[in-house]
Amino acid sequence: MNRDTTICNQVDKLCQELKSIFYFSGKSPEIDFYISSLTEYNPFYSTEEICQWLNEANKKKLFEVERIPLAELRKWHFDRWSGDITHESRKFFSIRGLKVCTDSGPVKEWTQPIIDQPETGLLGILIKKINGVLYFLMQIKAEPGNINTFQLSPTVQATRSNYMQVHGGKPTPYLKYFLDKKYRKGILVDQLQSEQGARFYRKRNRNIIIRVRDDEKTDVTSNFRWLTLGQIKKLVLKNNIVNMDARSVLSNISFVPKSNLSLLPIDDNNLKDCLENSPIVSKPLDLLNIKTILSSHSNTPAMHDFDYLIRQISHEKFNCQLDTHLIPLNEVQSWNRTPFKISHLAGNFFSVIGVRVFADNREVSSWDQPIIEQTDPGIVGFIASEFNNVMHFLVQLKMESGNMDLLEIAPTVQCITGSYKKGKSPPFSKEVLNNTQNNIIFDTMQSEEGGRFFLEENRNMLLLINNQQIKEKSRYLWMTMNQLKLFLKFNNFLNIEARSLLSIIP
């Protein structure tokens, strides 16, 4: 029996055992995702070889970025009347002004620069089953704002202007799979998800995963590799390896079958034994995996039922006020423009700067653009706790100036700590920052989207604490993983920071 046949048999055996544990029958794309997330077996490239591939690409320095004065940006200009920074094609994006009035937080009214990008971007991952295991076609992609230049990215990551070749450059590889009607029957994930609400004005991207037939011939070029989800999960625990767009797409994946044949609770000991005895599952087994998958199953009881959560969110949205409208950039107050940047007078938040890019492996070899530079690193963290032995995550309903629908489900803590006065930090930030190492499940630095944000990284954390330490307060709710995944099936409920964290959780 050859190696490929052995792997297929191991996958089939694991799938059959999971059917009885999770109470489902027939085929399940969720179980295919789950099995892929449990293994690093890859006949093409080991996880270590993927790391070497990224390191070698970064050492070659095929991508150079230099700061330039804003007035020297080629093909960009300051509008004479408004002061807005726009591209000569009127495509891509603009830097405009935004006026905000709200009844939330210590500041009720302000103006700020904001990215206006009306186009819906495309973030797509192509997947294929090989020897019974789902593999994800990932690319290494360089962006001007990436800390380490090349990061693991979706198969396709492009704005409409990019893939319509407004820049006059090369076509986007693998685009046909996401635009051609004949591949639609392979869609497993297809959601419009929001971007950073404090930086973008009502911006969304299409997050899509498409499975092609097992016998589909897919040519793989030098910047692309097939990886299991388990390999990606291993890499996302490292600093700044898997980019924000990939994390966003992966967060939409559910790992538990939708249809149950029983209402009985999941036996965690049976699940643990099943995974530990399967040769295809990577070892040592992370016991948090068991807790998370139990929290993901619909048979597992939650502190609040889903209808209650919907009512609470509706109540909070009804009782809040957020009035925003775009204004000319030159009418923004408390911000100063110099030749090299537009920044807040107090030195807080972020600045708008200009960069010139030279690239050997992109659609065009050189371009200029404005980009956002964050003043200080941020903190993005979930507090988790067990209630009746079920893992719950404390979320906040967060208002941001560019939100499309007032409030979005966000991590327990999401802030740029340097922008707050001493003693005025957001709720639960002390619990996150001052916690003991024993309670930290993961603590990793993750980059923001390098196409719009310059060298920006935020500390992503998951803390497991005693449930007696944290109580719900206004706009904070405990949710299971199953409930978070249900909200992900609707547009604009979970913000990008929450989705980033979900993609990292084992």
VEXDREN-2710 file (C-alpha; in Angstrom, 1 decimal):
% VEXDREN-2710
k/r/px/py/pz
1/MET/0.0/0.0/0.0
2/ASN/1.5/3.4/-1.0
3/ARG/1.7/6.5/1.1
4/ASP/-1.2/8.2/-0.7
5/THR/-3.5/5.3/-0.2
6/THR/-2.5/5.1/3.5
7/ILE/-3.4/8.8/4.0
8/CYS/-6.8/8.4/2.3
9/ASN/-7.6/5.5/4.6
10/GLN/-6.5/7.5/7.7
11/VAL/-8.7/10.4/6.6
12/ASP/-11.7/8.1/5.9
13/LYS/-11.3/6.4/9.3
14/LEU/-11.1/9.7/11.1
15/CYS/-14.2/11.0/9.3
16/GLN/-16.2/8.0/10.2
17/GLU/-15.3/8.3/13.9
18/LEU/-16.2/12.0/13.8
19/LYS/-19.6/11.2/12.4
20/SER/-20.6/9.3/15.5
21/ILE/-19.0/11.9/17.8
22/PHE/-20.6/14.9/16.1
23/TYR/-23.9/13.1/15.3
24/PHE/-24.0/13.6/11.5
25/SER/-24.2/11.5/8.4
26/GLY/-23.2/11.9/4.8
27/LYS/-20.7/14.3/3.5
28/SER/-19.8/17.5/5.4
29/PRO/-17.6/20.4/4.1
30/GLU/-17.2/21.5/7.8
31/ILE/-15.6/18.2/8.7
32/ASP/-13.3/18.4/5.6
33/PHE/-12.2/21.8/6.9
34/TYR/-11.8/20.4/10.4
35/ILE/-9.6/17.5/9.3
36/SER/-7.5/19.8/7.2
37/SER/-7.0/22.1/10.3
38/LEU/-5.8/19.1/12.3
39/THR/-3.0/18.0/10.1
40/GLU/0.3/19.3/8.8
41/TYR/0.8/16.4/6.5
42/ASN/1.8/17.8/3.1
43/PRO/3.5/15.7/0.4
44/PHE/4.5/18.9/-1.4
45/TYR/6.0/21.2/1.3
46/SER/6.5/20.8/5.0
47/THR/5.6/23.7/7.3
48/GLU/9.3/24.4/7.8
49/GLU/9.8/24.6/4.0
50/ILE/7.0/27.1/3.8
51/CYS/8.8/29.3/6.4
52/GLN/12.1/29.0/4.4
53/TRP/10.2/30.0/1.2
54/LEU/9.0/33.2/2.9
55/ASN/12.4/33.9/4.4
56/GLU/14.2/33.5/1.1
57/ALA/11.7/35.8/-0.7
58/ASN/12.3/38.5/2.0
59/LYS/16.0/38.1/1.7
60/LYS/16.0/38.7/-2.0
61/LYS/14.6/42.2/-1.5
62/LEU/12.6/42.3/-4.7
63/PHE/10.5/45.0/-3.1
64/GLU/11.6/48.5/-2.0
65/VAL/9.6/51.2/-0.4
66/GLU/10.7/54.8/0.3
67/ARG/8.9/57.7/1.9
68/ILE/8.3/60.7/-0.4
69/PRO/6.5/64.0/0.1
70/LEU/2.8/63.9/-0.5
71/ALA/3.0/66.5/-3.2
72/GLU/5.4/64.3/-5.2
73/LEU/3.1/61.3/-5.5
74/ARG/2.9/60.3/-9.2
75/LYS/-0.6/60.1/-10.6
76/TRP/-2.1/61.4/-7.3
77/HIS/-3.0/65.0/-6.5
78/PHE/-4.6/67.2/-3.9
79/ASP/-8.0/68.4/-5.2
80/ARG/-7.9/72.2/-5.6
81/TRP/-11.3/72.7/-4.0
82/SER/-11.5/70.0/-1.3
83/GLY/-7.9/69.1/-0.6
84/ASP/-8.8/65.4/-1.0
85/ILE/-6.0/63.1/-2.2
86/THR/-7.3/61.3/-5.3
87/HIS/-5.9/59.2/-8.1
88/GLU/-5.9/60.6/-11.6
89/SER/-8.1/57.6/-12.8
90/ARG/-10.7/58.4/-10.1
91/LYS/-10.3/54.7/-9.1
92/PHE/-8.5/52.8/-6.3
93/PHE/-9.2/55.0/-3.3
94/SER/-9.1/58.6/-2.0
95/ILE/-8.1/60.2/1.3
96/ARG/-11.0/62.4/2.3
97/GLY/-12.4/64.1/5.4
98/LEU/-15.1/62.7/7.8
99/LYS/-17.2/64.5/10.3
100/VAL/-18.5/62.4/13.2
101/CYS/-21.2/63.1/15.8
102/THR/-22.1/60.4/18.3
103/ASP/-23.5/60.0/21.8
104/SER/-20.9/57.3/22.7
105/GLY/-17.5/57.7/24.4
106/PRO/-15.8/60.7/25.9
107/VAL/-15.6/62.7/22.7
108/LYS/-19.0/63.4/21.0
109/GLU/-17.9/65.2/17.9
110/TRP/-14.7/65.2/15.7
111/THR/-13.3/65.3/12.2
112/GLN/-10.6/63.1/10.7
113/PRO/-9.0/61.9/7.5
114/ILE/-10.4/58.6/6.2
115/ILE/-9.9/56.2/3.3
116/ASP/-12.8/56.3/0.9
117/GLN/-12.7/53.2/-1.2
118/PRO/-16.2/52.5/-2.7
119/GLU/-15.1/49.4/-4.5
120/THR/-15.7/46.0/-3.0
121/GLY/-12.4/44.1/-3.0
122/LEU/-12.1/40.4/-3.7
123/LEU/-10.4/38.1/-1.2
124/GLY/-10.5/34.5/-2.4
125/ILE/-8.9/31.2/-1.5
126/LEU/-9.0/28.2/-3.9
127/ILE/-9.1/24.8/-2.2
128/LYS/-8.8/21.3/-3.5
129/LYS/-8.9/17.9/-1.9
130/ILE/-5.7/15.8/-2.4
131/ASN/-5.5/12.3/-1.0
132/GLY/-8.6/13.0/1.0
133/VAL/-7.3/16.2/2.6
134/LEU/-8.3/19.8/1.7
135/TYR/-5.4/22.0/0.6
136/PHE/-5.5/25.8/0.3
137/LEU/-3.7/27.6/-2.5
138/MET/-1.9/30.4/-0.8
139/GLN/0.5/33.0/-2.3
140/ILE/3.3/35.0/-0.9
141/LYS/2.5/38.6/-1.6
142/ALA/4.4/41.8/-0.9
143/GLU/2.7/45.0/0.1
144/PRO/4.3/48.4/0.6
145/GLY/3.2/48.5/4.3
146/ASN/4.2/44.9/5.3
147/ILE/6.6/44.7/8.1
148/ASN/8.4/41.8/6.6
149/THR/7.5/42.5/2.9
150/PHE/6.2/39.1/1.9
151/GLN/3.4/37.4/3.8
152/LEU/1.1/34.4/3.2
153/SER/-2.0/35.7/1.4
154/PRO/-5.2/34.5/-0.3
155/THR/-5.1/33.0/-3.8
156/VAL/-6.6/36.3/-5.0
157/GLN/-6.3/39.6/-3.1
158/ALA/-7.3/42.5/-5.3
159/THR/-9.5/45.6/-5.6
160/ARG/-11.8/45.9/-8.6
161/SER/-9.4/48.5/-10.0
162/ASN/-6.6/46.0/-9.7
163/TYR/-8.2/43.0/-11.4
164/MET/-9.8/45.3/-14.1
165/GLN/-6.1/46.4/-14.7
166/VAL/-6.7/50.1/-14.3
167/HIS/-3.0/50.3/-13.5
168/GLY/-2.2/48.9/-16.9
169/GLY/-0.3/46.0/-15.4
170/LYS/-0.4/42.2/-15.6
171/PRO/-3.6/40.2/-15.0
172/THR/-4.4/38.7/-11.6
173/PRO/-3.6/35.0/-11.5
174/TYR/-6.5/32.5/-10.8
175/LEU/-9.1/35.2/-11.1
176/LYS/-11.3/33.1/-13.4
177/TYR/-12.1/30.7/-10.6
178/PHE/-13.8/33.5/-8.6
179/LEU/-15.5/35.3/-11.5
180/ASP/-16.5/32.5/-13.9
181/LYS/-20.0/31.2/-13.4
182/LYS/-19.0/27.6/-14.0
183/TYR/-17.1/27.5/-10.7
184/ARG/-20.0/28.8/-8.5
185/LYS/-21.2/25.4/-7.5
186/GLY/-17.9/25.0/-5.7
187/ILE/-18.4/28.0/-3.4
188/LEU/-18.2/27.0/0.3
189/VAL/-17.8/30.5/1.8
190/ASP/-19.1/33.7/0.3
191/GLN/-19.5/36.7/2.6
192/LEU/-19.2/40.5/2.4
193/GLN/-17.2/41.5/5.4
194/SER/-16.2/44.9/6.7
195/GLU/-12.7/46.5/7.0
196/GLN/-11.3/48.7/9.7
197/GLY/-14.1/51.0/10.8
198/ALA/-11.8/53.7/12.2
199/ARG/-9.8/54.0/8.9
200/PHE/-12.2/53.1/6.1
201/TYR/-15.5/54.7/5.3
202/ARG/-18.0/51.9/4.9
203/LYS/-15.6/49.6/3.2
204/ARG/-16.3/45.9/2.5
205/ASN/-14.5/43.0/0.9
206/ARG/-16.0/39.8/-0.6
207/ASN/-14.5/36.9/1.4
208/ILE/-14.9/33.7/-0.7
209/ILE/-13.6/30.1/-0.7
210/ILE/-14.1/28.0/-3.7
211/ARG/-13.4/24.2/-4.0
212/VAL/-12.5/22.9/-7.4
213/ARG/-12.9/19.3/-8.5
214/ASP/-10.3/16.9/-7.2
215/ASP/-9.2/16.2/-10.8
216/GLU/-9.0/19.8/-11.8
217/LYS/-5.6/20.6/-13.3
218/THR/-4.4/23.7/-11.5
219/ASP/-1.0/25.1/-12.6
220/VAL/0.9/26.4/-9.6
221/THR/3.3/29.3/-10.3
222/SER/6.4/30.1/-8.2
223/ASN/4.6/32.5/-5.8
224/PHE/1.9/29.9/-4.8
225/ARG/1.9/26.8/-2.7
226/TRP/-0.8/24.2/-1.6
227/LEU/-1.0/24.1/2.3
228/THR/-3.3/22.3/4.7
229/LEU/-5.3/24.4/7.1
230/GLY/-3.3/22.9/9.9
231/GLN/-0.1/24.3/8.4
232/ILE/-1.7/27.8/8.1
233/LYS/-2.9/27.5/11.7
234/LYS/0.6/26.8/12.8
235/LEU/2.0/29.7/10.8
236/VAL/-0.6/32.2/12.0
237/LEU/0.8/31.8/15.6
238/LYS/4.0/33.3/14.4
239/ASN/4.5/37.1/14.1
240/ASN/3.4/38.7/10.9
241/ILE/3.4/35.6/8.6
242/VAL/-0.2/35.3/7.6
243/ASN/-1.6/38.6/6.3
244/MET/-4.9/40.3/7.4
245/ASP/-6.8/39.4/4.3
246/ALA/-6.1/35.7/4.6
247/ARG/-7.0/35.8/8.3
248/SER/-10.3/37.4/7.4
249/VAL/-11.2/34.8/4.8
250/LEU/-10.2/31.9/7.1
251/SER/-12.3/33.2/10.0
252/ASN/-15.5/32.5/8.0
253/ILE/-14.8/28.7/8.1
254/SER/-17.1/26.6/10.3
255/PHE/-15.8/23.2/11.6
256/VAL/-18.9/21.6/12.9
257/PRO/-21.6/20.0/10.7
258/LYS/-24.9/21.9/10.3
259/SER/-27.2/19.0/10.6
260/ASN/-27.4/16.9/13.8
261/LEU/-28.9/13.5/14.2
262/SER/-29.1/13.9/18.0
263/LEU/-29.5/16.6/20.7
264/LEU/-27.1/14.8/23.0
265/PRO/-24.0/16.8/24.2
266/ILE/-20.6/16.0/22.6
267/ASP/-18.5/13.6/24.6
268/ASP/-15.2/15.5/25.0
269/ASN/-13.3/12.3/26.1
270/ASN/-14.4/10.4/23.0
271/LEU/-13.3/13.3/20.8
272/LYS/-9.9/13.6/22.6
273/ASP/-9.3/9.8/22.2
274/CYS/-10.3/9.9/18.6
275/LEU/-7.9/12.7/17.7
276/GLU/-5.0/11.4/19.8
277/ASN/-5.3/8.0/18.2
278/SER/-5.4/9.3/14.6
279/PRO/-2.0/9.2/12.9
280/ILE/-2.9/12.1/10.6
281/VAL/-3.6/14.5/13.4
282/SER/-0.6/16.7/14.4
283/LYS/0.8/16.0/17.8
284/PRO/0.9/17.0/20.6
285/LEU/-2.8/17.7/20.6
286/ASP/-3.8/21.1/21.8
287/LEU/-6.5/20.6/24.4
288/LEU/-7.9/24.0/23.6
289/ASN/-8.9/22.5/20.3
290/ILE/-11.3/20.2/22.2
291/LYS/-12.7/23.1/24.2
292/THR/-13.1/25.3/21.1
293/ILE/-14.8/22.6/19.0
294/LEU/-17.3/21.9/21.9
295/SER/-18.0/25.6/22.1
296/SER/-18.6/25.5/18.3
297/HIS/-21.3/22.7/18.4
298/SER/-24.9/23.6/18.4
299/ASN/-25.7/20.9/21.0
300/THR/-23.5/22.7/23.5
301/PRO/-25.5/25.0/25.9
302/ALA/-24.7/28.7/25.9
303/MET/-25.1/31.3/28.6
304/HIS/-27.4/33.3/26.3
305/ASP/-29.6/31.9/23.5
306/PHE/-29.1/33.4/20.0
307/ASP/-32.4/35.2/20.0
308/TYR/-31.4/37.0/23.2
309/LEU/-28.1/38.1/21.6
310/ILE/-30.0/39.5/18.6
311/ARG/-32.3/41.4/20.8
312/GLN/-29.5/42.9/22.8
313/ILE/-27.6/44.0/19.7
314/SER/-30.8/45.5/18.3
315/HIS/-31.4/47.3/21.6
316/GLU/-27.9/48.8/21.7
317/LYS/-28.1/49.9/18.0
318/PHE/-31.4/51.5/18.6
319/ASN/-30.1/53.4/21.6
320/CYS/-26.9/54.7/20.1
321/GLN/-26.3/57.6/17.7
322/LEU/-23.7/57.8/14.9
323/ASP/-24.0/60.5/12.4
324/THR/-21.2/60.6/9.8
325/HIS/-20.7/62.3/6.5
326/LEU/-17.8/62.9/4.2
327/ILE/-16.3/66.4/4.1
328/PRO/-13.5/68.1/2.2
329/LEU/-10.1/67.0/3.6
330/ASN/-9.1/70.7/4.1
331/GLU/-12.0/71.1/6.5
332/VAL/-10.7/68.6/8.9
333/GLN/-9.8/70.2/12.2
334/SER/-7.0/69.4/14.7
335/TRP/-5.0/67.8/12.0
336/ASN/-1.8/69.4/10.5
337/ARG/-0.4/69.0/6.9
338/THR/3.3/69.2/6.3
339/PRO/5.1/68.2/3.1
340/PHE/5.6/64.6/4.4
341/LYS/2.4/63.9/6.3
342/ILE/-1.0/64.8/7.6
343/SER/-1.1/64.1/11.3
344/HIS/-3.1/64.9/14.5
345/LEU/-1.9/67.9/16.4
346/ALA/-1.6/65.9/19.6
347/GLY/0.5/63.2/17.8
348/ASN/-2.2/60.5/18.4
349/PHE/-4.0/58.0/16.2
350/PHE/-2.4/57.9/12.8
351/SER/-0.9/59.9/10.0
352/VAL/-1.2/60.0/6.2
353/ILE/2.1/59.7/4.4
354/GLY/3.3/59.1/0.9
355/VAL/5.4/56.1/-0.4
356/ARG/7.1/55.1/-3.7
357/VAL/7.3/51.4/-4.4
358/PHE/9.6/49.4/-6.6
359/ALA/8.6/45.8/-7.1
360/ASP/9.8/42.9/-9.3
361/ASN/6.9/40.6/-8.8
362/ARG/3.7/42.7/-8.9
363/GLU/1.3/43.7/-11.7
364/VAL/3.3/46.9/-12.2
365/SER/7.0/47.5/-11.4
366/SER/6.7/50.8/-9.7
367/TRP/4.0/53.1/-8.2
368/ASP/3.3/55.8/-5.7
369/GLN/0.5/56.0/-3.2
370/PRO/-0.7/57.6/0.1
371/ILE/-0.8/55.2/3.0
372/ILE/-1.8/55.3/6.7
373/GLU/0.8/55.1/9.4
374/GLN/-0.4/54.3/12.9
375/THR/1.2/56.2/15.8
376/ASP/1.6/53.3/18.3
377/PRO/1.0/49.5/18.2
378/GLY/-2.5/48.5/19.2
379/ILE/-3.9/45.7/21.4
380/VAL/-6.6/43.3/20.1
381/GLY/-7.6/40.7/22.6
382/PHE/-10.4/38.3/23.6
383/ILE/-11.0/37.3/27.2
384/ALA/-12.4/33.7/27.3
385/SER/-13.8/31.8/30.2
386/GLU/-15.7/28.6/30.9
387/PHE/-19.4/28.6/32.0
388/ASN/-20.7/25.2/32.8
389/ASN/-17.6/23.8/31.2
390/VAL/-18.3/25.6/27.9
391/MET/-15.8/28.1/26.5
392/HIS/-17.3/31.6/26.0
393/PHE/-15.7/34.7/24.6
394/LEU/-16.4/38.2/25.9
395/VAL/-17.2/40.5/23.0
396/GLN/-18.0/44.2/22.9
397/LEU/-20.3/46.0/20.6
398/LYS/-18.0/48.6/19.2
399/MET/-18.8/51.8/17.4
400/GLU/-16.3/53.1/14.8
401/SER/-16.6/56.1/12.6
402/GLY/-16.6/54.2/9.3
403/ASN/-19.1/51.4/10.3
404/MET/-21.9/50.7/8.0
405/ASP/-24.3/49.6/10.7
406/LEU/-23.5/51.6/13.9
407/LEU/-22.1/48.8/16.1
408/GLU/-20.0/45.7/15.2
409/ILE/-19.1/42.7/17.4
410/ALA/-15.4/43.3/18.4
411/PRO/-12.8/41.8/20.7
412/THR/-13.0/42.4/24.4
413/VAL/-10.2/44.9/24.0
414/GLN/-9.4/46.8/20.8
415/CYS/-7.4/50.0/21.1
416/ILE/-4.3/51.9/20.5
417/THR/-3.1/52.2/24.1
418/GLY/-0.9/55.2/23.4
419/SER/-3.9/57.3/22.3
420/TYR/-5.5/57.2/25.8
421/LYS/-4.6/59.4/28.7
422/LYS/-3.3/57.7/31.8
423/GLY/-6.1/56.1/33.8
424/LYS/-8.6/56.5/30.9
425/SER/-7.9/53.2/29.1
426/PRO/-10.8/51.2/27.7
427/PRO/-12.7/48.6/29.8
428/PHE/-10.8/45.3/30.5
429/SER/-7.5/46.6/29.0
430/LYS/-5.8/46.3/32.4
431/GLU/-7.0/42.7/32.7
432/VAL/-5.5/41.9/29.3
433/LEU/-2.2/43.8/29.7
434/ASN/-1.5/42.9/33.3
435/ASN/-2.5/39.2/33.2
436/THR/-0.2/36.4/34.2
437/GLN/1.6/34.4/31.5
438/ASN/-0.1/31.2/32.6
439/ASN/-3.5/32.5/31.4
440/ILE/-2.4/33.5/28.0
441/ILE/-3.4/31.1/25.3
442/PHE/-1.6/33.0/22.5
443/ASP/0.2/36.3/22.2
444/THR/1.3/37.2/18.8
445/MET/2.0/40.3/16.7
446/GLN/-0.2/40.5/13.5
447/SER/0.1/43.0/10.6
448/GLU/-2.8/45.0/9.3
449/GLU/-3.5/45.2/5.6
450/GLY/-0.2/46.3/4.0
451/GLY/-1.7/47.9/1.0
452/ARG/-3.2/50.7/3.0
453/PHE/-1.4/50.6/6.4
454/PHE/2.3/51.3/6.8
455/LEU/4.3/48.9/9.1
456/GLU/1.3/48.6/11.3
457/GLU/1.1/45.6/13.7
458/ASN/-1.2/44.9/16.6
459/ARG/-0.8/42.6/19.5
460/ASN/-3.3/39.8/19.2
461/MET/-4.1/37.9/22.4
462/LEU/-6.4/35.3/23.8
463/LEU/-6.7/35.0/27.6
464/LEU/-8.4/32.3/29.5
465/ILE/-9.5/33.5/33.0
466/ASN/-11.8/32.5/35.9
467/ASN/-15.4/33.5/35.1
468/GLN/-15.8/35.0/38.5
469/GLN/-13.3/37.8/37.6
470/ILE/-15.3/39.3/34.7
471/LYS/-18.9/40.5/34.6
472/GLU/-20.9/41.6/31.6
473/LYS/-21.5/45.4/31.4
474/SER/-23.3/47.6/28.9
475/ARG/-22.3/46.6/25.3
476/TYR/-20.4/43.5/26.4
477/LEU/-21.7/40.0/26.0
478/TRP/-20.5/36.4/26.5
479/MET/-20.8/34.3/23.3
480/THR/-19.8/30.7/22.4
481/MET/-17.8/30.0/19.3
482/ASN/-21.0/28.6/17.7
483/GLN/-22.7/31.9/18.2
484/LEU/-19.8/33.9/16.8
485/LYS/-19.7/31.7/13.7
486/LEU/-23.5/32.1/13.3
487/PHE/-23.0/35.9/13.3
488/LEU/-20.3/35.5/10.7
489/LYS/-22.9/34.2/8.2
490/PHE/-24.4/37.7/8.2
491/ASN/-22.7/40.7/6.7
492/ASN/-21.1/43.3/8.9
493/PHE/-21.6/41.8/12.3
494/LEU/-18.0/40.8/13.3
495/ASN/-15.3/43.4/12.7
496/ILE/-12.0/42.6/11.1
497/GLU/-10.2/42.6/14.5
498/ALA/-12.5/40.0/15.9
499/ARG/-12.2/37.9/12.7
500/SER/-8.4/38.1/12.9
501/LEU/-8.5/36.6/16.4
502/LEU/-10.9/33.9/15.4
503/SER/-8.6/32.8/12.6
504/ILE/-5.8/32.2/15.2
505/ILE/-7.7/30.2/17.7
506/PRO/-6.9/26.5/17.4
END
